[in-house]
């Protein structure tokens, strides 16, 4: 049994009561500010629309969400945000932080952070120590997405995911489709598939991962870092997969459909699969795809039970995808 890689945040404590909701107006058309400053006149991080503290950070973010309209942007100002419950979203929204080291959202090993039934964009922040165990309100009523679940498209830019856990699929993120750019996934774990990321549900999805790093993610099933379902065509470019581990197939990536022609200039190093495909496990009817992937990407010291498939295993018998 693979041990969970959940970092314990020392010194964080819940302070108790939820403060009364202030009456606020929108800071500017389509934009809300949430932050630790106490002024609440609105319009900037110096004067946020909603002021947070360690006892009700998720409540104040939820109030900003409830006041927003589809397409709005919520600015999460510099600071640490401690959540005791997930933020629920039913419209397309964008959240922008002050940077990966400056805006940090912590689930304290007790809750998922964001649950969206629509499209969700996250940019310039860190999401850590989230846990979706027992939260059956995600995709297909599964406990997917340790930190983030989105039934639509999850667009992730310059965002870091650390030590998150899912009791089903997608240790950090589960979505209908993902578009991941310049992001980092470290030490995430799923109980089933997709140690960091899992996609499913959306028909004709076209997930993209570019210029991102996946390191030390774990899944006891398939896809140590990434698992994509049967309706998703995945493209990976200029990314690094280092030290990820799957108990079954695809130490780094398990994909029913991989855009082989465009999946180029990636590094796969020291990934491990308990069965087949130390780095990649791909369904394809083309015998030549393994050679194409080998030429277009770099593979070093990946391991699998079948030595001939230590880097890539191409399954030509057809694909299966989606939760059982």
Secondary structure, DSSP 4 states (H G I P E B T S, - for coil): -PPP--PPPTT-----PPPPPPP---SBTTEEEEES-S--S-SSSTT-SEE--TTTHHHHHHHHHHH--TT-EEEE-SEEEE-SSPEEE-S-EEEE-S-TTTEEEE-TTT--SEEESS-EEEEEEEEES-B-TT---SGGG----SSEEEEEEEEEEEEEEES-EESSS-SSEEEEEEEEES-EEES-EESSS-SSEEE-S-TTB--EEES-EEES-EESSS-SSEEEEEEEEEEEES-EEES-EESSS-SSEEEEEE-TTT--S-EEES-EESSS-SSEEEE-S-TTHHHHHHHHSEEES-EESSGGGSSEEEE-S----S--
